[in-house]
Structures are given as structure tokens and as C-alpha cells.
């Protein structure tokens, strides 16, 4: 059986993803990736020029994975309100499942890598469009009372980025985190100002 080069590259990325998740980019060595992949270090270098190249492949894979999952989540709700709520819950709760992508988005020292800016910008642009589309549909259906979907999408995506770190680092149980997220969604949707009946 012939093993295709792209399959070997994918296997290296899969193994490296676990190593980077456990140790972080800075602490991971090519030797560790080679050992985990059960390959010689020179073989790893045949497929990838450097640890940075492997990390880039890992981050891009996780970004694509997260995007696919977000599209699935945002498309599954019955109403714009359901879609937006599901998106918020998924985005805040599951961002930790793509820990290398999350690190690339949020750690300043990783932001110095050339590819990180490109991946960040692409993901943020795609996410912005997803949220804007949901808001526009909700506006046309009369479910949302906002004047501008662009500004709404900017507010949502910026706010979610700000909430990620506290939730990511918090050692809450799943039930506690779900209650917290439910309350956050309530505040996001209905605000804090009492409305007149």
C-alpha cells in the first residue's frame, strides 16, 4: 500500500496538535513531535521545514474545523434568535477545543509569527460575516430591533473575544459554566435596562 505524502503530512499535524496543546508552542521541540509521530526528526523535516511550519498547519486546521462547526451551529436553529444564541453558546464553550488556534489568536508572542495575523484576520472576517448574516435575517424577520447589522456584528464578535479568556481560564463545572453562559446570553439579548410594559 502506497502512503501519500499528504496523508503523512496530515498525520504529523494530528500528532503535533496534541503535543502543542499539551506543552504549548514555545516548549514543544521537533524531537518531541518526531517521537510522538514515531518518525525520525529528519523525516519530519522532509515534510515540514520547521516547527513554525507545523504549528501553522495545526492552527490553520483548527481554524477550518472551528469555522465548519460554527457554520453547522449557526445554520441549525429554527429562528434567528435560536441561531444567534446557539452561536454564542458554542463559540464561548467550545473555543477551548481548538487550543492551538486559540493560543495563536490571543498570545502576544505568537502574534509575531507572520502567518498568525493572516489566519486571525481571515477567521475574524468570516465570523463577522456569519454573525452579520444572522442579524440581517433577524432584522428582516422582525426578531431583532437593531438599526445596523454591521455594527451589531462588530459588537457581538468583539464582545465574544473579550469573554473567551475569563471563561477559558475559569475552573467552573460544566453545569456552572452553562448557567453562566445562559445568563450572559440573557444579558446580551435583553440588556440590563428595565423596559416599560
N, CA and C of each residue as an Amber inpcrd file, in Angstrom:
protein
   591
   0.8370000  -1.1890000   0.0000000   0.0000000   0.0000000   0.0000000
   0.8850000   1.2570000   0.0000000   0.6230000   2.1730000  -0.8900000
   1.3970000   3.4040000  -1.0140000   0.7780000   4.4710000  -0.1080000
   1.6160000   5.0560000   0.7190000   1.1500000   6.1340000   1.5870000
   1.4420000   7.4600000   0.8840000   0.4230000   8.2410000   0.7070000
   0.5420000   9.5080000   0.0110000   1.1760000  10.5530000   0.9330000
   1.9890000  11.4330000   0.3470000   2.6830000  12.4800000   1.1040000
   1.6970000  13.3200000   1.9220000   0.5420000  13.6410000   1.3390000
  -0.4430000  14.4680000   2.0580000  -0.9800000  13.7480000   3.2910000
  -1.0740000  12.4130000   3.2350000  -1.5390000  11.6430000   4.4010000
  -0.5140000  11.6950000   5.5280000   0.7650000  11.5920000   5.1680000
   1.8230000  11.6620000   6.1810000   1.8500000  13.0460000   6.8070000
   1.7190000  14.0780000   5.9690000   1.6730000  15.4510000   6.4950000
   0.4950000  15.6080000   7.4580000  -0.6610000  15.0620000   7.0900000
  -1.8530000  15.1410000   7.9500000  -1.6220000  14.4060000   9.2650000
  -0.9440000  13.2610000   9.2070000  -0.6350000  12.5150000  10.4400000
   0.2980000  13.3150000  11.3480000   1.3000000  13.9500000  10.7570000
   2.2280000  14.7680000  11.5480000   1.4660000  15.9050000  12.2210000
   0.5780000  16.5470000  11.4810000  -0.2220000  17.6530000  12.0390000
  -1.0890000  17.1550000  13.1830000  -1.7010000  15.9960000  13.0070000
  -2.5670000  15.4370000  14.0430000  -1.7970000  15.1620000  15.3360000
  -0.6170000  14.5810000  15.1840000   0.2220000  14.2780000  16.3530000
   0.7380000  15.5750000  16.9740000   1.2330000  16.4810000  16.1400000
   1.7850000  17.7420000  16.6380000   0.7200000  18.5650000  17.3630000
  -0.5010000  18.4940000  16.8830000  -1.6050000  19.2270000  17.5240000
  -1.7240000  18.8390000  18.9920000  -1.6160000  17.5570000  19.2670000
  -1.7120000  17.0790000  20.6580000  -0.5170000  17.5540000  21.4800000
   0.6620000  17.4830000  20.8830000   1.8780000  17.9000000  21.6050000
   1.8310000  19.4040000  21.8910000   1.4840000  20.2070000  20.8830000
   1.3810000  21.6560000  21.0890000   0.3090000  21.9850000  22.1300000
  -0.8150000  21.2770000  22.0990000  -1.8950000  21.5350000  23.0700000
  -1.4260000  21.2720000  24.4940000  -0.6290000  20.2220000  24.6470000
  -0.1710000  19.8430000  25.9780000   0.9610000  20.7440000  26.4790000
   1.9030000  21.0950000  25.6130000   3.1130000  21.7910000  26.0570000
   3.1940000  23.2450000  25.6310000   2.3830000  23.6420000  24.6530000
   2.4830000  24.9900000  24.1210000   3.5240000  25.0480000  23.0240000
   3.4180000  26.0540000  22.1940000   4.3250000  26.1680000  21.0510000
   5.7820000  26.3010000  21.5000000   6.0510000  27.2130000  22.4190000
   7.4420000  27.5090000  22.8210000   8.1340000  26.3020000  23.4370000
   7.4070000  25.5100000  24.2200000   8.0260000  24.3900000  24.9450000
   8.1260000  23.1130000  24.1160000   7.4680000  23.0730000  22.9750000
   7.4910000  21.8780000  22.1290000   8.7400000  21.8860000  21.2530000
   9.3670000  20.7250000  21.1140000  10.5450000  20.6060000  20.2470000
  10.2210000  19.6890000  19.0640000  11.0130000  19.8010000  18.0240000
  10.8640000  18.9050000  16.8660000  11.1310000  17.4600000  17.2770000
  12.0420000  17.2540000  18.2330000  12.3080000  15.8940000  18.7210000
  11.0410000  15.2780000  19.3140000  10.3030000  16.0800000  20.0920000
   9.0700000  15.5630000  20.7040000   8.0120000  15.2380000  19.6480000
   7.9100000  16.0860000  18.6540000   6.9540000  15.8290000  17.5760000
   7.3510000  14.5510000  16.8330000   8.6350000  14.4100000  16.5420000
   9.1290000  13.2150000  15.8400000   8.8550000  11.9510000  16.6620000
   9.1390000  12.0060000  17.9690000   8.8770000  10.8420000  18.8360000
   7.3930000  10.4960000  18.8450000   6.5520000  11.5190000  19.0130000
   5.1080000  11.2860000  19.0610000   4.5860000  10.7250000  17.7350000
   5.2240000  11.1380000  16.6320000   4.8150000  10.6660000  15.3030000
   5.4690000   9.3300000  14.9460000   6.3980000   8.8760000  15.8100000
   7.1590000   7.6540000  15.5720000   7.9280000   7.7360000  14.2460000
   8.5720000   8.8730000  14.0960000   9.3760000   9.1250000  12.9050000
  10.7080000   9.7220000  13.3460000  11.6690000   9.6640000  12.4600000
  12.9300000  10.3440000  12.7260000  12.7550000  11.8360000  12.5020000
  13.5570000  12.6220000  13.2150000  13.4490000  14.0730000  13.0670000
  13.7310000  14.4980000  11.6280000  14.6770000  13.8470000  10.9650000
  14.9850000  14.1910000   9.5740000  13.7880000  13.9130000   8.6670000
  13.0000000  12.8910000   9.0100000  11.7860000  12.5970000   8.2280000
  10.7560000  13.7050000   8.4010000  10.6400000  14.2240000   9.6130000
   9.7110000  15.3300000   9.8640000  10.1290000  16.5350000   9.0210000
  11.4450000  16.7940000   8.9940000  11.9540000  17.9270000   8.2110000
  11.7350000  17.7450000   6.7030000  11.5980000  16.5140000   6.2620000
  11.2970000  16.2780000   4.8460000   9.9090000  16.8340000   4.5000000
   8.9830000  16.7410000   5.4440000   7.5990000  17.1710000   5.1990000
   7.3340000  18.6110000   5.6310000   8.0550000  19.0680000   6.6320000
   7.8880000  20.4350000   7.1360000   9.2560000  21.0370000   7.4050000
   9.4470000  22.2900000   6.9830000  10.7530000  22.9440000   7.1160000
  11.1130000  23.2630000   8.5680000  10.0780000  23.5110000   9.3960000
  10.3650000  23.9530000  10.7620000   9.1730000  23.6690000  11.6770000
   9.4270000  23.8540000  12.9540000   8.3570000  23.7300000  13.9430000
   7.2680000  24.7610000  13.6620000   7.6630000  25.9570000  13.2330000
   6.7030000  27.0140000  12.9060000   5.7750000  26.5840000  11.7730000
   6.3330000  25.8880000  10.7700000   5.5180000  25.4050000   9.6500000
   4.4830000  24.3870000  10.1280000   4.9030000  23.5250000  11.0290000
   3.9610000  22.5330000  11.5710000   2.8960000  23.2410000  12.3880000
   3.3080000  24.1950000  13.2000000   2.3440000  24.9270000  14.0250000
   1.3430000  25.6750000  13.1440000   1.8300000  26.2610000  12.0670000
   0.9360000  26.9450000  11.1410000  -0.1100000  25.9680000  10.5880000
   0.3390000  24.7780000  10.1790000  -0.5970000  23.7740000   9.6500000
  -1.6210000  23.3720000  10.7050000  -1.1790000  23.2580000  11.9580000
  -2.0840000  22.9070000  13.0610000  -3.1170000  24.0160000  13.2700000
  -2.6530000  25.2500000  13.3240000  -3.5480000  26.3900000  13.5720000
  -4.5560000  26.5490000  12.4280000  -4.0940000  26.4190000  11.2000000
  -4.9950000  26.5300000  10.0470000  -6.0410000  25.4180000  10.0940000
  -5.6150000  24.2030000  10.4290000  -6.5630000  23.0730000  10.5290000
  -7.6130000  23.3490000  11.5990000  -7.1720000  23.8410000  12.7580000
  -8.1300000  24.1270000  13.8330000  -9.0690000  25.2680000  13.4650000
  -8.5530000  26.2770000  12.7730000  -9.4080000  27.3910000  12.3410000
 -10.4810000  26.8910000  11.3780000 -10.0890000  26.0220000  10.4460000
 -11.0530000  25.4580000   9.4920000 -12.0890000  24.6000000  10.2100000
 -11.6210000  23.8460000  11.1840000 -12.5120000  22.9900000  11.9770000
 -13.5350000  23.8350000  12.7410000 -13.0500000  24.8820000  13.3960000
 -13.9370000  25.7560000  14.1550000 -14.9380000  26.4440000  13.2270000
 -14.4770000  26.8830000  12.0780000 -15.3720000  27.5340000  11.1150000
 -16.4730000  26.5640000  10.6790000 -16.0980000  25.3200000  10.3310000
 -17.1020000  24.3150000   9.9260000 -18.1370000  24.0920000  11.0200000
 -17.6450000  23.9830000  12.2580000 -18.5580000  23.7550000  13.3810000
 -19.4770000  24.9510000  13.5890000 -18.9260000  26.1610000  13.4760000
 -19.7450000  27.3680000  13.6460000 -20.8120000  27.4780000  12.5570000
 -20.4420000  27.1560000  11.3210000 -21.4190000  27.1900000  10.2300000
 -22.5470000  26.2000000  10.5080000 -22.1830000  25.0180000  10.9730000
 -23.1880000  23.9920000  11.2940000 -24.1170000  24.4770000  12.3980000
 -23.5320000  25.0330000  13.4500000 -24.3180000  25.5180000  14.5880000
 -25.2160000  26.6730000  14.1690000 -24.6720000  27.6030000  13.4310000
 -25.4060000  28.8220000  13.0720000 -26.4980000  28.5400000  12.0380000
 -26.3890000  27.4030000  11.3530000 -27.3830000  27.0390000  10.3420000
 -28.4930000  26.1450000  10.8960000 -28.3100000  25.6430000  12.1100000
 -29.2380000  24.6250000  12.6090000 -30.4550000  25.1820000  13.3500000
 -30.3930000  26.3950000  13.8430000 -31.5180000  26.9450000  14.6060000
 -32.7310000  27.2410000  13.7400000 -33.9040000  27.1810000  14.3420000
 -35.1480000  27.4340000  13.6130000 -35.3750000  28.9140000  13.3330000
 -34.9650000  29.7580000  14.2760000 -35.2020000  31.1930000  14.1390000
 -33.8690000  31.9300000  14.2550000 -33.8310000  33.1870000  13.8340000
 -32.5820000  33.9610000  14.0130000 -32.1600000  34.0340000  15.4850000
 -33.1140000  34.1010000  16.3900000 -32.7840000  34.1400000  17.8230000
 -32.1060000  32.8390000  18.2320000 -32.6660000  31.6920000  17.8020000
 -32.0480000  30.3920000  18.1090000 -30.6420000  30.3060000  17.5290000
 -30.5010000  30.7610000  16.2830000 -29.1980000  30.6780000  15.6220000
 -28.1490000  31.5260000  16.3450000 -28.5300000  32.7260000  16.7290000
 -27.5920000  33.6100000  17.4120000 -27.2460000  33.0780000  18.8040000
 -28.2420000  32.5930000  19.5170000 -27.9990000  32.0230000  20.8490000
 -27.0920000  30.7970000  20.7450000 -27.3840000  29.8990000  19.8110000
 -26.5650000  28.6950000  19.6380000 -25.1290000  29.0610000  19.2780000
 -24.9950000  30.0710000  18.4330000 -23.6620000  30.5380000  18.0370000
 -22.8940000  31.0370000  19.2630000 -23.5240000  31.8920000  20.0590000
 -22.8500000  32.4480000  21.2410000 -22.4360000  31.3310000  22.1950000
 -23.3560000  30.4260000  22.4810000 -23.0700000  29.3330000  23.4170000
 -21.9240000  28.4640000  22.8870000 -22.0060000  28.1050000  21.6240000
 -20.9650000  27.2440000  21.0530000 -19.6240000  27.9630000  21.0420000
 -19.6300000  29.1960000  20.6140000 -18.3850000  29.9700000  20.4720000
 -17.6600000  30.0980000  21.8090000 -18.4140000  30.3820000  22.8580000
 -17.7820000  30.5800000  24.1580000 -17.4260000  29.2640000  24.8410000
 -18.2150000  28.2490000  24.6200000 -17.9720000  26.9990000  25.3360000
 -16.9570000  26.1120000  24.6330000 -16.9350000  26.1310000  23.3140000
 -16.1040000  25.1770000  22.5870000 -14.8080000  25.7490000  22.0380000
 -14.5290000  27.0030000  22.2760000 -13.2880000  27.5730000  21.7480000
 -12.0780000  26.8360000  22.3070000 -12.2030000  26.2970000  23.5080000
 -11.0770000  25.5940000  24.1040000 -10.7300000  24.2870000  23.3860000
 -11.6410000  23.7810000  22.5570000 -11.3580000  22.5400000  21.8330000
 -10.3650000  22.7580000  20.7040000 -10.1020000  24.0000000  20.3850000
  -9.0920000  24.3320000  19.3690000  -8.0280000  25.1980000  20.0430000
  -7.3510000  24.5910000  21.0090000  -6.4630000  25.3460000  21.8950000
  -5.2820000  25.9940000  21.1780000  -4.7790000  25.3850000  20.1270000
  -3.6480000  25.9870000  19.4170000  -4.0930000  27.2160000  18.6290000
  -5.2510000  27.1160000  17.9960000  -5.8130000  28.2730000  17.2900000
  -6.1050000  29.3820000  18.2970000  -6.6740000  29.0160000  19.4380000
  -6.9680000  29.9880000  20.4820000  -5.6890000  30.6800000  20.9480000
  -4.6250000  29.8920000  21.1540000  -3.3400000  30.4740000  21.5710000
  -2.8180000  31.4370000  20.5100000  -2.9250000  31.0480000  19.2410000
  -2.4570000  31.9190000  18.1560000  -3.2360000  33.2260000  18.1190000
  -4.5250000  33.1680000  18.4550000  -5.3490000  34.3720000  18.4560000
  -5.0280000  35.2940000  19.6160000  -4.6340000  34.7230000  20.7430000
  -4.5880000  35.5090000  21.9660000  -3.2270000  35.7220000  22.6100000
  -2.2340000  34.9250000  22.2710000  -0.9320000  35.0930000  22.9120000
  -0.0700000  36.0470000  22.0870000   0.3540000  37.1150000  22.7220000
   1.1040000  38.1680000  22.0230000   2.3740000  37.6610000  21.3580000
   3.1200000  36.7820000  22.0470000   4.3860000  36.3290000  21.4650000
   4.1580000  35.4720000  20.2200000   3.0180000  34.7810000  20.1270000
   2.7160000  34.0060000  18.9280000   2.2500000  34.9260000  17.7990000
   1.7180000  36.0750000  18.1670000   1.2520000  37.0390000  17.1750000
   2.3660000  37.5960000  16.3050000   3.6270000  37.3770000  16.7160000
   4.7650000  37.8480000  15.9280000   5.0100000  36.9830000  14.6910000
   4.4430000  35.7830000  14.6770000   4.6110000  34.9030000  13.5160000
   3.7760000  35.4560000  12.3620000   4.3660000  35.4850000  11.1830000
   3.7160000  36.1080000  10.0340000   2.3550000  35.4940000   9.7210000
   2.2470000  34.1870000   9.7990000   1.0010000  33.5380000   9.4020000
  -0.1470000  33.8240000  10.3760000   0.1690000  34.1060000  11.6440000
  -0.8700000  34.2790000  12.6510000  -1.7860000  35.4430000  12.3020000
  -1.2110000  36.5490000  11.9000000  -2.0240000  37.7210000  11.5290000
  -2.9790000  37.3720000  10.3960000  -2.4750000  36.6640000   9.3940000
  -3.2910000  36.2710000   8.2500000  -4.4520000  35.3540000   8.6870000
  -4.1440000  34.3540000   9.5100000  -5.1720000  33.4070000   9.9710000
  -6.1880000  34.1270000  10.8410000  -5.7150000  34.9750000  11.7420000
  -6.6140000  35.7580000  12.6060000  -7.5870000  36.5890000  11.7750000
  -7.0290000  37.3520000  10.8410000  -7.8540000  38.2580000  10.0390000
  -8.8840000  37.4960000   9.2170000  -8.4700000  36.3840000   8.6280000
  -9.3880000  35.5860000   7.8060000 -10.5300000  35.0390000   8.6680000
 -10.1870000  34.4700000   9.8270000 -11.2180000  33.9060000  10.6910000
 -12.1600000  34.9970000  11.1890000 -11.6020000  36.1230000  11.6320000
 -12.4350000  37.2130000  12.1460000 -13.3720000  37.7550000  11.0720000
 -12.8820000  37.8510000   9.8440000 -13.7160000  38.3220000   8.7340000
 -14.8570000  37.3420000   8.4530000 -14.5420000  36.0460000   8.4370000
 -15.5680000  35.0290000   8.1810000 -16.5960000  34.9850000   9.3030000
 -16.1150000  35.0900000  10.5400000 -17.0210000  35.0740000  11.6890000
 -17.9260000  36.3030000  11.6640000 -17.3530000  37.4510000  11.3590000
 -18.1230000  38.6850000  11.2660000 -19.2600000  38.5270000  10.2540000
 -18.9480000  37.9540000   9.0810000 -19.9650000  37.7650000   8.0430000
 -21.0700000  36.8260000   8.5100000 -20.6980000  35.7530000   9.2140000
 -21.7090000  34.8090000   9.7220000 -22.6800000  35.5130000  10.6570000
 -22.1310000  36.2690000  11.6020000 -22.9710000  36.9590000  12.5880000
 -23.8130000  38.0310000  11.9040000 -23.2050000  38.7890000  11.0090000
 -23.9460000  39.8310000  10.2870000 -25.1290000  39.2370000   9.5220000
 -24.9090000  38.0850000   8.8710000 -25.9880000  37.4390000   8.1120000
 -27.1480000  37.0340000   9.0130000 -26.8260000  36.5050000  10.1880000
 -27.8850000  36.1190000  11.1450000 -28.6350000  37.3660000  11.6120000
 -27.9040000  38.4280000  11.9070000 -28.5520000  39.6600000  12.3590000
 -29.4280000  40.2630000  11.2570000 -28.9430000  40.2530000  10.0290000
 -29.7500000  40.7850000   8.9160000 -31.0380000  39.9910000   8.7400000
 -30.9330000  38.6730000   8.8390000 -32.1410000  37.8500000   8.7200000
 -33.1050000  38.1450000   9.8690000 -32.5450000  38.2870000  11.0750000
 -33.3830000  38.6070000  12.2300000 -34.0360000  39.9690000  12.1240000
 -33.3210000  40.9310000  11.5250000 -33.8920000  42.2660000  11.3150000
 -35.0420000  42.1960000  10.3090000 -34.8410000  41.4520000   9.2250000
 -35.8940000  41.3770000   8.2030000 -37.1020000  40.5820000   8.7000000
 -36.8820000  39.6380000   9.6220000 -37.9870000  38.8680000  10.2110000
 -38.6760000  39.6160000  11.3440000 -38.0750000  40.7280000  11.7880000
 -38.6360000  41.4890000  12.9050000 -38.2680000  40.9340000  14.2700000
 -37.2920000  39.9970000  14.3060000 -36.8890000  39.3910000  15.5830000
 -35.9040000  40.2770000  16.3470000 -35.1120000  41.0710000  15.6300000
 -34.1160000  41.9260000  16.2610000 -34.4410000  43.3890000  15.9970000
 -34.3290000  44.2000000  17.0410000 -34.5630000  45.6330000  16.8930000
 -33.2240000  46.3630000  16.9710000 -32.4460000  46.2010000  15.9200000
 -31.1960000  46.9400000  15.7970000 -31.2570000  47.6830000  14.4660000
 -30.5170000  48.7520000  14.3800000 -30.5750000  49.5790000  13.1840000
 -29.5360000  49.2090000  12.1310000 -28.4540000  48.5440000  12.5580000
 -27.3570000  48.3110000  11.6430000 -26.7150000  46.9580000  11.9570000
 -26.8400000  46.0110000  11.0310000 -26.2880000  44.6650000  11.2380000
 -24.7640000  44.6840000  11.3140000 -24.1250000  45.6100000  10.5840000
 -22.6570000  45.7100000  10.6110000 -22.1740000  46.0580000  12.0230000
 -22.7960000  47.0750000  12.6080000 -22.4010000  47.4890000  13.9600000
 -22.7490000  46.4000000  14.9710000 -23.9030000  45.7720000  14.7940000
 -24.2960000  44.6670000  15.6760000 -23.3050000  43.5220000  15.6160000
 -22.8900000  43.1510000  14.4080000 -21.9280000  42.0600000  14.2520000
 -20.5790000  42.4300000  14.8660000 -20.1690000  43.6830000  14.6910000
 -18.9150000  44.1470000  15.2890000 -18.9900000  44.0540000  16.8150000
 -20.1280000  44.4830000  17.3780000 -20.2970000  44.4360000  18.8290000
 -20.2750000  42.9950000  19.3400000 -20.9980000  42.1010000  18.6700000
 -21.0480000  40.7010000  19.0950000 -19.6920000  40.0410000  19.0340000
 -19.0080000  40.1570000  17.9030000 -17.7380000  39.4610000  17.7580000
 -16.6720000  40.0220000  18.7040000 -16.6800000  41.3310000  18.9130000
 -15.7170000  41.9460000  19.8390000 -15.9990000  41.5060000  21.2740000
 -17.2690000  41.5050000  21.6390000 -17.6470000  41.1140000  22.9890000
 -17.2790000  39.6570000  23.2590000 -17.5410000  38.7740000  22.3000000
 -17.2410000  37.3590000  22.4980000 -15.7560000  37.1190000  22.6690000
 -14.9300000  37.8540000  21.9290000 -13.4860000  37.7270000  22.1000000
 -13.0800000  38.1220000  23.5150000 -13.7140000  39.1640000  24.0410000
 -13.4070000  39.6100000  25.3960000 -13.8510000  38.6280000  26.4720000
 -14.8810000  37.8590000  26.1940000 -15.3930000  36.8980000  27.1670000
 -14.6630000  35.5600000  27.1290000 -13.9730000  35.2790000  26.0370000
 -13.3230000  33.9770000  25.8840000 -12.3250000  33.6830000  26.9930000
 -11.4180000  34.5950000  27.2460000 -10.3340000  34.3190000  28.1900000
 -10.8440000  34.0190000  29.5910000 -11.7410000  34.8500000  30.1720000
 -12.2220000  34.5100000  31.5100000 -12.9160000  33.1450000  31.5540000
 -13.6790000  32.8130000  30.5300000 -14.3720000  31.5260000  30.5150000
 -13.3990000  30.3850000  30.2750000 -12.4010000  30.6290000  29.4430000
 -11.4160000  29.6030000  29.1150000 -10.5890000  29.2390000  30.3460000
 -10.2290000  30.2580000  31.1230000  -9.3800000  30.0250000  32.2900000
 -10.1590000  29.5970000  33.5240000 -11.4510000  29.8780000  33.5500000
 -12.2690000  29.5880000  34.7170000 -12.4140000  28.0920000  34.9370000
 -12.2980000  27.6640000  36.1890000 -12.3660000  26.2370000  36.5210000
 -13.7740000  25.8260000  36.9540000 -14.7860000  26.3490000  36.2940000
 -16.1600000  26.0090000  36.6300000 -16.5110000  24.6260000  36.1050000
 -17.4930000  23.9910000  36.7730000 -18.0100000  22.7320000  36.2470000
 -18.8200000  23.0310000  34.9950000 -19.1480000  21.9900000  34.2460000
 -19.9350000  22.1750000  33.0170000 -21.2820000  22.8220000  33.3370000
 -21.9400000  22.3680000  34.4080000 -23.2450000  22.9240000  34.7930000
 -23.1230000  24.3910000  35.1810000 -22.0970000  24.7260000  35.9600000
 -21.8820000  26.1270000  36.3580000 -21.5920000  27.0000000  35.1380000
 -20.7890000  26.4640000  34.2240000 -20.4520000  27.2280000  33.0190000
 -21.6970000  27.4370000  32.1620000 -22.5380000  26.4200000  32.0480000
 -23.7670000  26.5470000  31.2520000 -24.7020000  27.5900000  31.8620000
 -24.8120000  27.6160000  33.1860000 -25.6430000  28.6350000  33.8530000
 -25.0820000  30.0310000  33.5910000 -23.7680000  30.1620000  33.6920000
 -23.1200000  31.4440000  33.4350000 -23.3630000  31.8830000  31.9930000
 -23.2200000  30.9510000  31.0570000 -23.4430000  31.2770000  29.6500000
 -24.8990000  31.6520000  29.3940000 -25.8340000  30.9480000  30.0320000
 -27.2600000  31.2940000  29.8940000 -27.5080000  32.7290000  30.3520000
 -26.8850000  33.0980000  31.4760000 -27.0620000  34.4560000  31.9950000
 -26.4140000  35.4850000  31.0640000 -25.2410000  35.1570000  30.5360000
 -24.5850000  36.0590000  29.5800000 -25.4530000  36.2650000  28.3420000
 -26.0180000  35.1890000  27.8290000 -26.8830000  35.2870000  26.6520000
 -28.1060000  36.1390000  26.9750000 -28.6720000  35.9770000  28.1700000
 -29.8340000  36.7810000  28.5710000 -29.4680000  38.2620000  28.5680000
 -28.3200000  38.5990000  29.1430000 -27.8770000  39.9980000  29.1830000
 -27.6200000  40.5170000  27.7710000 -26.9710000  39.6820000  26.9400000
 -26.6840000  40.0890000  25.5650000 -27.9760000  40.3590000  24.7990000
 -28.9460000  39.4860000  24.9500000 -30.2020000  39.6150000  24.2010000
 -31.1290000  40.6980000  24.7450000 -31.2220000  40.7740000  26.0480000
 -32.2560000  41.6490000  26.6280000 -31.7010000  42.8310000  27.3820000
 -30.3930000  42.8990000  27.5450000 -29.7770000  44.0570000  28.1790000
 -29.9900000  44.0990000  29.6810000 -29.6840000  45.2430000  30.2480000
 -29.8020000  45.4150000  31.6880000 -30.7930000  46.5050000  32.0750000
 -31.3170000  47.1910000  31.0710000 -32.2370000  48.2920000  31.3450000
 -33.6590000  47.7450000  31.4130000 -34.3780000  48.1040000  32.4740000
 -35.7730000  47.6560000  32.6260000 -36.6200000  48.3320000  31.5740000
 -37.4290000  47.5320000  30.8920000 -38.2910000  48.0770000  29.8530000
 -39.6940000  48.3390000  30.4140000 -40.2790000  49.4040000  29.9090000
 -41.6560000  49.7270000  30.3250000 -42.6050000  48.7360000  29.6780000
 -43.6110000  48.3060000  30.4180000 -44.6030000  47.3460000  29.8920000
 -45.5800000  48.0250000  28.9760000
